[in-house]
Amino acid sequence: MYKNTKGFSLPETLVAFSCVLMICGMFIPFLMLYASGLQKLQREVEALKYLREGVEQAIVTHEFVDHTRIYKGVRYELVWKGSEDGEACVHYDTEEVCISSEG
């Protein structure tokens, strides 16, 4: 009566479902870690862009003024340490990106 049935039995379905859950259980934490690392890298790239814009503007205008920008909920603060021969830094979250004219 059941010899020619087409489909999966309950144990086969449970084994397949548990395999899928195990694979998801292994890759979801990896993907979450990867996403947080990518977000940190995006913030650093935005800080470097803001630093470049600030330095270019200072070169053109010869005005070394501190600026603040909020982009995607993150506050980027451009700070000049010294004048022309000093150092420019962008502070964001708890990180800092700096450039110096000496090196």
Disulfide bonds with the S-S distance in Angstrom:
Cys89-Cys98 2.05
